[in-house]
Amino acid sequence: MAERFQIAIVGSGPGGLSAASRAAEIGVSHVLLEAEPHLSNTIYRYQKGKHVMDEPGILPLRSPLEFKAGSRETILSAWNDGVARLNVNVRHGHEVTKVQAQPGGGFLLECGNGAQFLADRVVLGIGLQGNIRKLGVPGEDLPFVQYQLDDPGAYSGETIVVIGAGDAAIENAIALAKQNTVIVINRRDEFARAKEGNLRGILKAIEDGTIQCYYNTAPEKVEALTVGRKKGRMMLQTPQGRAQILIDRVIARLGASAPRGFVEGCGVKFPNKDPAAVPAISPQYESNVPGLYIVGALAGYPLIKQAMNQGYEVVEYILGRTVEPADEPLLRDKLKNVPNFRSVDAFIADIQRNVPLLAQITPLQLREFLLDSDIHAPRPGTPVFEKNDYTNTFYSIVEGEVEVIVDAAQNKRIKLRRGEFFGEMGLISGRRRAATVVAGPGAVLIETPRRSMNRLIQSVEAVKREIDKVFIARALQSRFTPESPIERLNEVVESARIVQFKAGDVVFNEGDVGDCVHLIRRGSLTISRQIGGKEVVLSYVAAGNYVGEMALLGDNRRSATAKAAIATETIRLDGDAFKRLFQRDPLLRARLQSEYSNRTASNLAMQQMPAGGDIISFLIAQGAGEATDILLIDEALCVRCDNCEKACAETHGGTSRLDREAGPTFANVHVPTSCRHCEHPHCMKDCPPDAIHRAPNGEVFIADNCIGCGNCERNCPYGVIHLAAKPPNKPGLLSWLLLGNGPGPGEAPYDPKAAKGSEKKAVKCDMCKDLKGGPACVRACPTGAAIRIGPEKFPSYARDRS
């Protein structure tokens, strides 16, 4: 006969273990069913000696078991001792294969070894370890490709590729690098999902050269080798093209998906078919099956401390007790200024009811999302952000409305109401805000930082799809038909798709049949033609603009070649659908024909001056295509007075952020070493103290909370950031005049020895953002040789110099 318990806990991960321990502590009848012969298989399978962190540090721990940052071995030992001390009823070797609700109430649990148990309530804490994601490319099952690392010390002298950007991948890479050559493959341009400590560790290892990292790179295939010392090779798709690595081993840490078959077999429903989806559960962790609860990674909360808190709380909820979630005081403080605020749970329920985008994630995930975000209730008419601001946060409208000012002169406004979102264009493109947004009546807004929003987009496919769909529709409306309702664009939106290009990739070739239009969502393109057997660049097209319409309007072949200047994403619009749109819309057709004429005239003018195209090509080759503001010096006018450097030093406390002599030159166009204020700043990506910001006018600057870690210096591909100690205060004018102390006005540099031993921090050009009149280097140039321009002005600049 099956044993009966008040609570059956399936899985002894942090959540399940904490739940069982709490039940044991207060004398509740329980059983903890674990398939393995040891506790917490997820932690047990961590690499030996792994340091386990106790994030989030701001949350208190609720559990009878001890947990604080330490080695894997220390934590497992403490948990084993705690389970023994509390006399937890754990049954090892009991893999639960079926959980079935009983007609009279309660559940029957069947195990693979034939054992059966009855329980009034069931808590699933099974985690995701049994459903590892694989590479998804040819060769993913070769013997030297593995998805787990138990002991880094077992490998020595090997070339090992670690694939992944999460904590497990980072920890594996750092541990293996002590006695192996380690190469990390990151599919994205930053380690957005990593804990703070791991983020600092991997960036330091990459900076020191102990680990090599390929960013924005994906594996193409893995092959075994029969000749040579290495076991195999991996083919990669990198931003620069295909690459090959000879390897001994691949360790892919790509996470895992929910054991969906088993969970659905228990009667639990998932919100959609997305493999990354987690079951929908209540704030009390109860699933759609009454009496069946889910905690831990399966509920979307993979952090150990969060899972342990849930394990404690779920037992309290099962017993009918009221317990405040551990993050409740923090969220309550964030929400205290929201009009008519009732409770955290009520606000989260409002979000899920009112905001379809955020309804894609569970209440538990929403709590974490809100901890990262700011909540605003601005007065009507208050600007949320201004047109041309360089900000990139994302906004969700929980209540009320906002107005998007499309055309201030004609007072043309578009209302966005409860449930909609905005700010996605700045988030994705990295360019200036395309419009001013002001708060309307009753507006309650969630403002989410770029890093947190990107993490959500990367982890929840449904969120990414919805943002992409809205981005496409709004981009089409704002760029082509701002006077038309967005519904008129449905056919074009449905036919559109997002395509990606690496730097140098051809979007279309001169002579191709024109079958589409490309609206540039991120990055930039160059337009060129073959003239006299030579490729001549005619223009530069930045994000927010479009190319390819000329062939459609003329029903001809492509008159020029379009190439990606940097890594670029475009919205590819089907040519037939786009033709039908402008045939129905005479205003759009007139606008396109006008721009067609202007582009034709501009291209013809550039063809007459091929040297101008060479200048554009030179600037693009220097990476200027991703700049928003770059310093250029006309060598024909420069008299080498170095007033630009001296002015920079005088403006920034004695440390110049400009090296006039450094940098390449072509046709008297010199690109000195000075910040380009990139549209997606490399320096911002991995700043542990979040010290690098973008001002509303576009200036990228470093705040005083810089810790001097050097990550930004390493990440900048243009060498415009360096670490420097603050020089001593400059003596006053009288002291210099009367006593000769220190350098005089305009004299630089300061004595670097005087600052020896001082704390070093990162310094870079900030375009003198706090000074009226613009950058000091430009104002100090006596001949007008120094100018700052954006890439959109490259064609006119090149023509003027030809």
Buried (B, 14 or more C-beta within 10 A) or exposed (E): EEBEBBBBBBBBBBBBBBBBBBBBBEEBBBBBBBBBEEBBBBBBBBBBEBBBBBBBEEBEBBBBBBBEBBBBEBBBEBBEEBBEEBEBBBBEEBBBEBBEBEEEEBBBBBBEEEBEBBBBBBBBBBBBBBBBBEBEBEBBEBEBBBBBBEEBEEBEEBBBBBBBBBBBBBBBBBBBBEEBBBBBBBBBBBBBBBBEBBBBBBBBBBBEEBBBBBBBBBBBEBBEEEEEEBBBBBBBBBBEEEEEBEBBBBBBBBBBBBBBEBBEEBBBEBBEEBEBBBBBBBBBBBBEBEBBBBBBBBBBBBBBBBBBBBBBBBBBBBBEEEBEBBBBEBBBEBBEEBEEBEEBBEBBBBBBEBBBBBBBBBBBBBBBBBBEBEBBBBEBEEEBBBBBBBBBBBBBBBBBBBBBBBEEEEEEBBEBEBBBBBBBBBBBBBBBBBBBBBBBEBBBBBBBBBBBBBBBBBBBBBBBEBBBEBBBBBBBBBBBBEEBEBEBBEBBBEBBEBBBBBBBBEBBEBEBEBBBBBBBBBBBBBBBBEEEEEBBBBBBBBBBBBBBBBBBBEEEEBBBBBBBBBBBBBBBBBBBBBBEBBEEBEEBBEBBEEBBEEBEEBBEBBBEBBEBBBBBBBBBEBBBBBBBBBBBBBBEEBEEBBBBBBBBBBBBBBBBBBBBEEBEEBBBBBBBBBBBBBBBBBBBBBBBEEBBBBBBBBBBBBEEEBBBBBBBBBBBEBEBBBBBBBBBEBBEEEEBEEEEEBBEEEEBEBEEEEBEEEEBBBBBBBBBBEEEEEBBBBBBBEEEBBBBBBBBEBBBBBBEBB
